[in-house]
Amino acid sequence: MSEKFEYFAIRNAAGMFDSSPLYKYRISGRDAEKYLAGVLARDVRRCRPGRAQYTLWCDDRGFVVEDGVVLRLSQDEFLLTSAEPNLAYFQNLIGYDLVEIEEVTDDVATLAFQGPRSRLILSELAPEMSEIGYFHLVPTKLGGSPVTISRTGFTGDLGYEIWVSSDDAVAVWDTVAEAGQGHGVIPFGQIALLMARIEAGLLLLNTDFESSRFAWNDDHRSTPIELGFGWMFRHIETENRPFIGRHAIRRELADATSRWKLVGLVVDWKEYDHKYNTAGLVPPKDHTPVTEEFMVYTDDYTRVGYATSFMYSPIVQRHIAIARVRPEQSAIGTRVNLEVTINHRYELVGAHVARLPHFNPERKTA
């Protein structure tokens, strides 16, 4: 099946994706909140039971190690996801007796159910889904199987993630698929997911940023501020939470030392088409994401940044990118030039700085 067909299922109906390969860690015990408040950059104390948070964790110098979603299942029990293995890293940071960290990657399966019809379909199986708020979660049952459903996802659309015992995963998948019959629901794969996440401005490890643990040098490391997560630290001057990287992040904010600012780019389609037509080529409008670096320049050929994710968006109907540019070039609407390869030669095509996300429907949070 075409990945573009799968993509349009996400944007127009609903799609199903197996997110089970995510690494998952259960953190529990009386000191679990205190432990996570010192490890995670975002204040987990503000995440009440029955809610979830997108979060990240940093090193002592304020560089990002990785990101993930934390679900607060109860007062003293959390479930944290990551794209890469982090168990030993988290265990080495335990300084409290009443904290237990257990990897449950193989025990807990995750089904992402994303798209504008996802709420209607899930509500037929679990009526409480019609009322669940954005980044909230509830325990319920699907087809007789106990599950936890969170209103989260990696598509930037209305969507949910279903957390279920691996033993019940196939039965729950079949239950949701059967409920979606007649609604245009289909499974989708990695390419369709990556298309949706670029439009949503959602960052991907080892594409838009690298883990500070494995980077060769600081040019390959990023701070949360440089990645657009300054909103996580609005209370950093008044809170007394000594999380890892706090002092470095405070200094960066106070001294305005960020090297980059994360932005969206939208390519000038007329200029893009003209460059290709002049070269005797049909301008490509390929939806397949390109996750390699495209240099960004000013009109006087000064390099001011680079794009890390690039694609032709079927819904925006433009070439779009996730990029980082110098802070002085980051104002919305600023003209820049994106370097592309045409007839084996580097060419500059005009673009403008745009606010992320590129696609942000009201239904995502409504």
Protein Blocks (a to p, Z undefined) as FASTA:
>chain_A
ZZklmmmmmmmmcccddfklpccdddedjklmmmmmmmpmbdfklpcghiacddddddfk
opafbdcddddfbfkbccdddfbdcklmmmmmpcbfkbccddfklmpccdddedjklmmm
mmmmmmmlmmocghiacdddeehiacddddddjeopacddddddfklmmmmmmmmmmmmg
onlpacddfklmmmmmmmnopacehklpccfklpfblklgccfklnopmmmmmmmmmpcc
dcehklmmmmmmmnopafbdcddddddfklmmmmmmmnopacdddfbdcddddddddfko
pafbdcfbdcddfklopacddddddfklmpghiacdddddeehiacddddddddddfbdc
fklmZZ
